[in-house]
Amino acid sequence: MAELRLSSERRGDSLVVAVDGELDIVTSRQLDEHLTRARREHHRIVLDLAAVDFMDTSSLAVIVGHWKQLQAAGGSLVLAGARYRYTKTLWITGLADRLPLFDDVETALAAEAQAADLVPPEGRAAADAAPRAKRAKRRAAPG
C-alpha cells in the first residue's frame, strides 16, 4: 500500500506543504484534504515535492484543481523540488510548462516574495481577504 506523509510550515507569507512518499490514486484524497485545509488559511502555497517517490495523474488532477482555485482567489500554488525521475507525469502531461515550478523551496519562496512585492497593496488586501470571506460565507450558509 502507498504511504504518504504531509506536513506544513508557515514561511513568511507562504505555507510550505512538504510531501513525502507516493502520490497516487490511493493517496491523492489525503493530499486533496490537506491542501483544502491549507487553502482555508493561506493564499500562497509552496508544494515541496522533493521527497516524492512516485506521482500519477490522479494526484496531478488534485494539484491542478487547487492551483486553479488559488489563482481564481488571487493566490498562488507553486511547486518546488520535483525530481523528473519520480514526477515525470508533470512533464509528460505538459503541466511542467504551465504550473510554476522551482528547483527548491528557497527559490520558490524568493519568487513568491518578489511576486507579492509586485502586487499593489489593494490587490494584496483582496487576496488576503479571499480565504476569510470564503469561511464567513460557509458559516453563514444554511445547512
C-alpha positions in Angstrom: 0.0 0.0 0.0 1.2 3.5 -0.8 2.3 5.7 2.0 2.2 9.4 2.2 3.4 11.9 4.8 2.3 15.5 4.6 3.5 18.4 6.8 3.0 22.2 6.7 5.2 25.0 7.8 4.5 28.8 7.6 7.4 30.6 6.0 6.8 34.3 5.7 3.6 35.0 3.8 3.6 31.4 2.3 2.8 28.0 3.6 5.2 25.2 2.6 3.4 21.9 2.3 6.0 19.1 2.2 5.1 15.8 0.5 7.0 12.7 1.3 6.1 9.4 -0.3 3.9 8.3 -3.2 1.2 10.5 -4.8 -1.2 8.1 -6.5 -4.9 7.2 -6.7 -4.8 5.8 -3.1 -3.1 8.9 -1.5 -4.5 11.7 -3.7 -7.5 12.1 -1.5 -5.2 12.7 1.5 -3.3 15.3 -0.5 -6.6 16.9 -1.5 -7.9 17.2 2.1 -4.6 18.6 3.3 -4.5 21.3 0.6 -8.1 22.1 1.2 -7.4 22.8 4.9 -4.3 24.8 3.9 -6.2 26.9 1.5 -8.6 28.0 4.2 -5.9 29.9 6.0 -3.3 30.6 3.3 -3.4 32.1 -0.2 0.2 31.3 -1.1 1.2 27.7 -1.0 4.6 26.1 -2.0 4.2 22.4 -2.6 7.5 20.8 -1.8 7.8 17.6 -4.0 11.5 16.9 -3.3 10.7 13.7 -1.3 8.0 12.3 -3.7 8.9 8.8 -4.8 6.0 8.5 -7.4 3.4 10.7 -8.9 0.4 9.7 -11.1 -2.2 11.7 -12.9 -4.8 11.4 -10.1 -2.6 13.4 -7.8 -1.8 15.9 -10.7 -5.6 16.5 -11.0 -5.7 17.4 -7.3 -2.7 19.8 -7.6 -4.2 21.5 -10.7 -7.6 21.9 -9.1 -6.0 23.6 -6.1 -3.8 25.7 -8.3 -6.8 26.9 -10.3 -8.8 27.7 -7.1 -6.0 29.7 -5.6 -5.4 31.6 -8.8 -9.1 32.5 -9.0 -9.0 33.8 -5.4 -5.9 35.9 -6.2 -3.5 33.5 -4.6 -0.9 31.1 -5.8 0.3 27.5 -5.7 3.8 26.8 -6.8 5.8 23.5 -7.0 9.3 23.0 -5.7 11.9 20.3 -5.9 10.1 18.0 -8.3 12.5 15.3 -9.5 11.9 14.2 -13.1 12.5 10.5 -12.3 9.7 10.4 -9.8 7.3 13.1 -11.1 7.7 12.7 -14.8 3.9 12.9 -15.2 4.3 16.7 -14.8 6.4 16.7 -18.0 4.5 14.0 -19.9 1.3 16.0 -19.5 2.9 19.3 -20.3 2.0 20.7 -16.8 5.6 21.3 -16.0 5.4 24.2 -18.6 2.1 25.6 -17.2 2.5 25.3 -13.4 5.0 27.5 -11.6 7.9 25.0 -10.9 11.1 25.8 -9.0 14.2 23.8 -8.2 13.8 24.1 -4.5 11.7 25.6 -1.7 14.0 28.5 -1.1 13.9 29.6 -4.8 10.1 29.2 -4.8 9.8 31.3 -1.6 12.0 34.0 -3.0 9.9 34.1 -6.2 6.7 34.3 -4.2 8.1 37.2 -2.1 9.1 39.0 -5.2 5.7 38.5 -6.8 4.0 39.7 -3.6 6.1 42.9 -3.8 4.8 43.5 -7.3 1.1 43.3 -6.3 -0.3 46.7 -5.4 -1.5 46.9 -1.7 -5.1 46.9 -2.7 -4.7 43.7 -4.7 -2.8 42.1 -1.8 -5.6 43.1 0.6 -8.2 41.4 -1.7 -6.1 38.3 -1.9 -5.6 38.2 1.8 -9.3 38.7 2.4 -10.4 35.9 -0.1 -9.9 32.9 2.3 -11.6 34.8 5.2 -14.6 35.7 3.0 -15.0 32.1 1.9 -15.0 30.9 5.5 -17.6 33.6 6.5 -19.8 32.6 3.6 -19.6 28.9 4.6 -20.5 29.8 8.2 -23.5 31.9 7.1 -24.9 29.3 4.6 -27.9 27.4 6.0 -27.4 23.8 6.5 
